[in-house]
Amino acid sequence: MTEQHLNIAGYKFVVLDDRDALRQPFKQKCDELGLKGTILLSHEGINIFVAGPEPNIEQFRLFLSEDERFSDIDFKVSYSEHQPFNRMNVRLKNEIISVGLPNFDRVEPDIGRILPVQLHEKLLNGEDVVLLDTRNTYETRLGTFQNAIELDIDTFRAFPQAVSEMDSSYKNKEIVMFCTGGVRCEKASVIMKDAGFTNIKQLEGGILGYFEQVGGDYWDGECFVFDKRVALLPDLSETGTTVCFACREPLTPKEQLHPAYVPGESCSYCIDRVQSQTIGSEHES
């Protein structure tokens, strides 16, 4: 019988003056427990995605609780039949999420937040609330909330420019922004506040928190996740979506039927580039 793996994801913005010194004990503890995933350490905080047998994950959480800075991290949890990560990485970063703005290290905890059940109630009641998806296009095309605004960005670094181009009529509307787990919205909310948006809220726990607490009401499609599971349904089960080896675009089962999809070589999103590179190589030879 295959042992289930518990997947946890969480973050916290907190000053880590000892960032560099934390790397080795984190790596050592995760290796001792046989965990895999990624931990990002920066002077502004920590971002954790790890998976392993449930008792081992609980031991890791006890290890975290020994440092009061990490004892209150709110983790999103899900289960998988396989280990969704290839290795264990603990990385030192300038930011745990980069927005591409020089010297931008602000988060403002007092900016409004909304719980998944509260958002669900607003949607049920038909309230005039604007849903803003802060994620990248390769994520949003797999799924998003019904009637959500998509910014058509390829990287979160493009978010500030995209916000500056939003219609000014949104500036006084109630806007609920969301991302996978919430970390991007921590900085996105500050950017929007600086741009003059007056009534912004972050979806607490992100999409995964909504799935966990509410389910799939008002959601269409899947949710992209940054591990080998690739995408999850609202019941947190895996889908048949995979990733193109050549361009890293996620491919739904339907897209995998496209004649351009050759596992390990190409897909419909990159076939033109792959073919042009092949022709160029032939000409050079």
RATA-V843293 format. One line per field, one symbol per residue. ss: DSSP state (2 for helix, 1 for strand, 0 for the rest). phi: phi as a letter, one per 20 degrees, with the letter a starting at -180 (. if undefined). A space follows every 50 residues. Layout:
ss=???
phi=???
This chain:
ss=00001111111110000022222222222222200111111100111111 11022222222222200000000001111100000001111100000000 00000000000011022222222200000111100022220011100011 00000222222222000222000011110000222222222222000001 11100222222220000011101100000011000001000110000001 10002220000100010000222222222222220
phi=.fffdedcbabbebfdfdgffffffffffffgemecqccddcfeqccccc brggffffffffgfffdffdfdfeeecbdbebfecebdccdecfcebedm dflececcgefgccfgfffgffffemfeceedeeeeffefffrafgmfed eldebffefgffffefgffefdefddebbfcofffgefffffffeoedcd ceffnmffffgfedodgmddndcfcebffmbcegemefdefccfffcmff cfgfffefffecgncabfecgfffffffffffffe
